[in-house]
Amino acid sequence: MQRHDVLTGTADDDPAEPLPLDTLHGRLVHARHAFQSGHFASLGRLVPELLIDTNRAAARFEGDTQLGAFRLLSLTLELTEAAGIKYGDHDLALVSGHRAVAAAERSQDPVIMASAARHLADAMTAQGQAEAAARFAVAAAARLEPDLRTRGADGLSVLGMLYLKAAMAAATIGASDDRRAAAAARNVPGLLDQADEHAEELGADGLNAMWTAFGTTNTRLYRVAAHVQLSEGADAVAVAADIPNPARAALPKERRAHLLTDLARGLTQAGQRAEAVDTLLDAEREAEEEVRCRPRTRQLVEELRLLGAGSAEGRLQALAARCGLPG
C-alpha cells in the first residue's frame, strides 16, 4: 500500500504484462470467498498479489478494459479495508477505503462507487470519524440511488448497505459522550428501516450480490450490532432470537460468526455471561479466526475473564488459551 511502483503500476524494472481481466476477476472471487469463509489469514498471501496486479492493469490498459481494471482494483482495495477492520488496523482500513473510492470513481460504475463508499464509511467509523461517516454514507446513497435502482440485485444490495453503515456510524455516535449522542441514537432505527425497505425491494434473501450478503436477514444482524453498540444487550438478544435458523444458516460463515460474537457481547451486557461464553464457542466453530484472531473478540474474552463466567469458567479459560491470551 505504500509502494509507489505498486500504486502506479509503472515500475521501471517490471517487464510483466497486465493479466487479463478474467484472470484477475477469478483471483478476486477466490479471495472474497476466503474472507466470507472466515479464512482471514489467507488474505495476507492473496491480497498483496492482487494489489500489484490490479494496479498494473489499471495503469496499463486503455479504454473499456481500463474501466474494468479500475472496478477490480476498487474491489481489491475494499477487501484490503475489510481485512484491516478484522485485524483492528484502522489506519490501513482508512487508507484502503479512500483509495477504493478513488478507483471506483475512475471505473465510472455506480455499483462499484456505492460498494466502495460503504467500505469507506465503515473505515471512517472505526477511525473515530463516525459523524462524517454517517453523512458520507447517506450522501452517497442519495447521489447514486437513481442509477443503482437500474442495476438489479447488485444496485439494491449496495444501496441498502450504505444505510446499514450509516446506522452503525450513528450508533457509534450514540454510544459516545458527544453532545449529539442522543439525537444520533434516535436516528438509528430510521436508517435501519430504510435498509429494510431496500431488502424488501430486493425480494430475496441470501443472494450475496456484490459480496454483501444483503437481505432481510443481514439487516437483522445489523440491528443486533446496533443494539450492542448502544449497550442495549437485552434488545440485541431479542432481535437475534427472532432470526430463523434456516435464514441464518444460509449466510456466509463470516456473517454467521460475526452475528454470534455480537450476540455474545449482548448477552454479556444483559448479565448472561455463561451463555455469552457458549455463544463465543459457537462462533469459533463457525469461523475460528473471527474469535481467535480478531482483536475485538479477544477483548470480549478478556472482559468475560475479568467479570467471571460462572459455570462456563472452564470453557472460557480454554477459549482464552486458544486465543493466545496470557493465563
C-alpha positions as CSV (number, residue, x, y, z in Angstrom):
1,M,0.0,0.0,0.0
2,Q,3.0,2.4,0.4
3,R,5.0,1.4,-2.6
4,H,4.9,3.9,-5.5
5,D,5.6,1.3,-8.1
6,V,2.6,-0.8,-6.9
7,L,0.3,2.2,-6.8
8,T,1.2,3.4,-10.2
9,G,1.8,0.0,-11.9
10,T,4.8,1.6,-13.7
11,A,7.9,0.1,-12.1
12,D,10.9,0.6,-14.4
13,D,12.2,-2.9,-13.9
14,D,8.8,-4.6,-14.2
15,P,8.6,-6.4,-17.6
16,A,5.3,-8.2,-16.8
17,E,2.3,-7.6,-18.9
18,P,-1.1,-7.0,-17.2
19,L,-3.0,-10.1,-16.5
20,P,-6.4,-10.5,-18.4
21,L,-9.4,-9.2,-16.5
22,D,-11.0,-12.6,-16.4
23,T,-7.9,-14.0,-14.6
24,L,-7.9,-11.1,-12.2
25,H,-11.6,-11.5,-11.6
26,G,-11.2,-15.2,-10.8
27,R,-8.5,-14.4,-8.3
28,L,-10.6,-11.7,-6.7
29,V,-13.6,-14.1,-6.4
30,H,-11.3,-16.6,-4.7
31,A,-10.0,-14.0,-2.2
32,R,-13.5,-12.8,-1.5
33,H,-14.7,-16.3,-0.9
34,A,-11.8,-16.8,1.6
35,F,-12.9,-13.7,3.5
36,Q,-16.5,-14.8,3.7
37,S,-15.5,-18.3,4.7
38,G,-13.6,-16.8,7.7
39,H,-10.1,-17.6,6.4
40,F,-8.7,-14.1,7.1
41,A,-5.1,-15.2,7.4
42,S,-5.0,-16.4,3.8
43,L,-5.6,-12.8,2.7
44,G,-2.0,-12.0,3.7
45,R,-1.0,-14.1,0.7
46,L,-3.8,-13.3,-1.7
47,V,-4.3,-9.6,-1.3
48,P,-0.8,-8.3,-1.9
49,E,-0.5,-10.1,-5.3
50,L,-4.0,-8.8,-6.2
51,L,-3.0,-5.2,-5.3
52,I,0.1,-5.4,-7.6
53,D,-1.7,-7.0,-10.5
54,T,-4.9,-4.8,-10.4
55,N,-2.8,-1.6,-10.1
56,R,-0.7,-2.8,-13.0
57,A,-3.8,-3.5,-15.1
58,A,-5.4,-0.1,-14.2
59,A,-2.2,1.7,-15.2
60,R,-1.5,0.0,-18.5
61,F,-4.9,-1.0,-20.0
62,E,-6.9,1.6,-22.0
63,G,-10.5,2.3,-22.9
64,D,-13.2,0.0,-21.6
65,T,-10.7,-2.6,-20.5
66,Q,-9.1,0.0,-18.2
67,L,-12.5,0.8,-16.7
68,G,-12.9,-2.9,-15.9
69,A,-9.5,-2.9,-14.3
70,F,-10.4,0.0,-12.1
71,R,-13.5,-1.9,-11.0
72,L,-11.3,-4.8,-10.0
73,L,-8.8,-2.5,-8.3
74,S,-11.5,-0.9,-6.2
75,L,-12.9,-4.2,-5.2
76,T,-9.5,-5.4,-4.2
77,L,-8.9,-2.3,-2.1
78,E,-12.3,-2.9,-0.4
79,L,-11.1,-6.3,0.6
80,T,-8.0,-4.8,2.0
81,E,-10.2,-2.4,4.0
82,A,-12.3,-5.3,5.3
83,A,-9.2,-7.2,6.4
84,G,-7.9,-4.1,8.2
85,I,-11.1,-3.8,10.1
86,K,-11.0,-7.5,11.1
87,Y,-7.5,-7.2,12.5
88,G,-8.0,-3.8,14.1
89,D,-5.6,-1.9,11.7
90,H,-7.8,1.1,11.3
91,D,-5.1,3.2,9.6
92,L,-4.8,0.5,6.8
93,A,-8.6,0.3,6.6
94,L,-9.0,4.1,6.1
95,V,-6.2,4.4,3.5
96,S,-7.6,1.4,1.6
97,G,-11.1,2.8,1.8
98,H,-10.1,6.2,0.4
99,R,-8.2,4.5,-2.5
100,A,-11.1,2.2,-3.2
101,V,-13.4,5.2,-3.6
102,A,-10.9,6.9,-5.9
103,A,-10.6,3.8,-8.1
104,A,-14.4,3.4,-8.1
105,E,-14.9,6.9,-9.5
106,R,-12.3,6.1,-12.2
107,S,-14.3,3.0,-13.1
108,Q,-17.5,5.1,-13.8
109,D,-19.6,2.3,-12.4
110,P,-22.2,3.4,-9.8
111,V,-22.4,-0.1,-8.2
112,I,-18.7,0.0,-7.6
113,M,-18.9,3.6,-6.4
114,A,-21.6,2.6,-3.8
115,S,-19.7,-0.5,-2.8
116,A,-16.5,1.4,-2.1
117,A,-18.4,4.2,-0.3
118,R,-19.9,1.7,2.2
119,H,-16.4,0.3,2.9
120,L,-15.0,3.8,3.4
121,A,-17.9,4.7,5.8
122,D,-17.0,1.6,7.8
123,A,-13.4,2.6,8.0
124,M,-14.2,6.2,8.9
125,T,-16.4,4.9,11.8
126,A,-13.6,2.7,13.1
127,Q,-11.1,5.5,12.9
128,G,-13.3,7.8,15.1
129,Q,-14.9,9.8,12.3
130,A,-18.4,8.4,12.8
131,E,-20.3,11.7,12.2
132,A,-18.6,12.2,8.9
133,A,-19.1,8.6,8.0
134,A,-22.9,8.8,8.6
135,R,-23.1,11.9,6.4
136,F,-20.9,10.4,3.7
137,A,-22.9,7.2,3.5
138,V,-26.3,8.9,3.3
139,A,-25.0,11.4,0.7
140,A,-23.6,8.6,-1.4
141,A,-26.9,6.8,-1.3
142,A,-28.8,9.9,-2.3
143,R,-26.4,10.6,-5.2
144,L,-26.2,7.1,-6.6
145,E,-29.8,5.8,-5.9
146,P,-31.2,6.7,-9.4
147,D,-28.5,4.7,-11.1
148,L,-28.4,1.9,-8.6
149,R,-32.2,1.2,-9.0
150,T,-31.5,0.3,-12.6
151,R,-28.8,-2.3,-11.7
152,G,-31.0,-5.0,-10.2
153,A,-29.8,-7.0,-7.2
154,D,-26.3,-5.6,-7.3
155,G,-27.6,-2.0,-7.1
156,L,-30.2,-2.5,-4.4
157,S,-27.7,-4.5,-2.3
158,V,-25.0,-1.8,-2.2
159,L,-27.7,0.8,-1.7
160,G,-29.1,-0.9,1.3
161,M,-25.6,-1.5,2.7
162,L,-25.0,2.3,2.6
163,Y,-27.9,2.8,5.0
164,L,-26.6,-0.1,7.3
165,K,-23.2,1.5,7.5
166,A,-24.8,4.9,8.2
167,A,-26.9,3.3,11.0
168,M,-23.7,1.8,12.6
169,A,-22.0,5.2,12.4
170,A,-25.0,6.8,14.1
171,A,-25.0,4.1,16.8
172,T,-21.3,4.8,17.4
173,I,-22.0,8.4,17.9
174,G,-25.0,7.5,20.1
175,A,-22.7,5.4,22.4
176,S,-20.2,8.3,22.8
177,D,-20.2,11.3,25.1
178,D,-20.7,13.6,22.1
179,R,-23.4,16.3,22.7
180,R,-25.2,15.0,19.7
181,A,-25.2,11.4,21.0
182,A,-28.9,11.3,21.9
183,A,-30.0,12.6,18.5
184,A,-27.7,10.2,16.7
185,A,-29.1,7.2,18.7
186,R,-32.7,8.3,17.7
187,N,-31.7,8.2,14.0
188,V,-30.5,4.6,14.1
189,P,-33.9,2.9,13.8
190,G,-34.9,5.1,10.8
191,L,-31.7,4.2,9.0
192,L,-32.2,0.5,9.7
193,D,-35.8,0.8,8.5
194,Q,-34.5,2.4,5.2
195,A,-32.2,-0.6,4.7
196,D,-35.1,-2.9,5.4
197,E,-37.2,-1.2,2.7
198,H,-34.4,-1.9,0.2
199,A,-34.1,-5.5,1.4
200,E,-37.9,-6.0,0.8
201,E,-37.5,-4.5,-2.7
202,L,-34.7,-7.0,-3.4
203,G,-37.3,-9.7,-2.7
204,A,-34.9,-12.5,-2.0
205,D,-32.6,-13.3,0.9
206,G,-29.2,-14.9,0.7
207,L,-28.3,-13.6,-2.8
208,N,-24.9,-12.3,-1.6
209,A,-24.8,-9.8,-4.5
210,M,-21.5,-7.9,-4.6
211,W,-20.4,-10.0,-1.6
212,T,-22.7,-8.0,0.7
213,A,-24.9,-10.9,2.0
214,F,-27.6,-8.1,1.9
215,G,-31.2,-9.1,2.5
216,T,-33.7,-9.2,5.3
217,T,-31.5,-11.5,7.4
218,N,-28.4,-9.3,7.2
219,T,-30.4,-6.2,8.2
220,R,-31.4,-8.1,11.3
221,L,-27.8,-8.8,12.0
222,Y,-27.1,-5.1,11.8
223,R,-30.0,-4.4,14.2
224,V,-28.3,-6.8,16.7
225,A,-25.0,-4.9,16.2
226,A,-26.5,-1.5,16.6
227,H,-28.2,-2.5,19.9
228,V,-24.9,-3.9,21.1
229,Q,-23.1,-0.7,20.1
230,L,-25.7,1.3,22.2
231,S,-25.3,-1.2,25.1
232,E,-28.8,-2.4,24.7
233,G,-27.9,-6.1,25.3
234,A,-31.4,-7.4,26.1
235,D,-32.8,-5.8,22.9
236,A,-29.9,-7.4,20.9
237,V,-30.7,-10.8,22.3
238,A,-34.4,-10.4,21.5
239,V,-33.7,-9.5,17.8
240,A,-31.2,-12.3,17.4
241,A,-33.8,-14.8,18.8
242,D,-36.2,-13.8,16.0
243,I,-33.8,-14.7,13.2
244,P,-34.9,-18.1,11.8
245,N,-32.3,-20.8,11.9
246,P,-32.6,-21.6,8.1
247,A,-32.1,-17.9,7.2
248,R,-29.0,-17.6,9.4
249,A,-27.6,-20.9,8.1
250,A,-27.8,-19.5,4.5
251,L,-25.5,-16.6,5.4
252,P,-21.7,-16.8,4.7
253,K,-19.7,-18.2,7.6
254,E,-18.2,-14.8,8.3
255,R,-21.6,-13.3,8.8
256,R,-22.8,-16.1,11.0
257,A,-19.7,-15.9,13.2
258,H,-20.0,-12.1,13.3
259,L,-23.6,-12.4,14.5
260,L,-22.6,-14.8,17.2
261,T,-19.8,-12.6,18.5
262,D,-22.2,-9.6,18.6
263,L,-24.8,-11.7,20.4
264,A,-22.1,-12.8,22.9
265,R,-21.4,-9.2,23.7
266,G,-25.2,-8.5,24.0
267,L,-25.5,-11.5,26.4
268,T,-22.6,-10.1,28.4
269,Q,-24.3,-6.7,28.6
270,A,-27.5,-8.5,29.7
271,G,-25.6,-10.3,32.5
272,Q,-25.9,-13.7,30.9
273,R,-22.1,-14.4,30.9
274,A,-22.2,-18.2,30.8
275,E,-24.5,-18.0,27.7
276,A,-22.1,-15.5,26.2
277,V,-19.2,-17.9,26.5
278,D,-21.2,-20.7,24.9
279,T,-22.1,-18.3,22.1
280,L,-18.5,-17.5,21.5
281,L,-17.8,-21.2,21.3
282,D,-20.5,-21.5,18.6
283,A,-18.8,-18.6,16.8
284,E,-15.5,-20.3,17.0
285,R,-17.0,-23.5,15.4
286,E,-18.4,-21.3,12.5
287,A,-15.1,-19.4,11.8
288,E,-12.4,-19.8,14.4
289,E,-10.4,-16.8,13.1
290,E,-13.3,-14.5,13.9
291,V,-12.8,-15.4,17.6
292,R,-9.2,-16.3,17.9
293,C,-7.6,-13.6,15.7
294,R,-9.8,-10.6,15.8
295,P,-8.8,-8.1,18.5
296,R,-12.4,-7.0,19.1
297,T,-13.5,-10.5,20.0
298,R,-10.3,-11.3,22.0
299,Q,-11.2,-8.1,24.1
300,L,-14.6,-9.6,24.9
301,V,-12.9,-12.8,26.0
302,E,-10.7,-10.7,28.3
303,E,-13.7,-8.8,29.7
304,L,-15.5,-12.1,30.4
305,R,-12.5,-13.4,32.3
306,L,-12.5,-10.3,34.5
307,L,-16.2,-10.5,35.1
308,G,-16.3,-14.2,35.6
309,A,-18.4,-16.7,33.7
310,G,-19.8,-18.9,36.4
311,S,-20.5,-22.4,35.2
312,A,-18.7,-21.6,31.9
313,E,-15.4,-20.6,33.6
314,G,-13.5,-23.7,32.5
315,R,-14.7,-23.4,28.9
316,L,-13.8,-19.7,28.9
317,Q,-10.3,-20.3,30.1
318,A,-9.8,-23.0,27.4
319,L,-11.0,-20.5,24.8
320,A,-8.7,-17.8,26.1
321,A,-5.8,-20.2,25.8
322,R,-6.7,-20.9,22.2
323,C,-6.8,-17.2,21.6
324,G,-3.3,-16.9,22.8
325,L,-4.2,-14.8,25.8
326,P,-2.0,-15.0,28.9
327,G,-3.2,-17.2,31.7
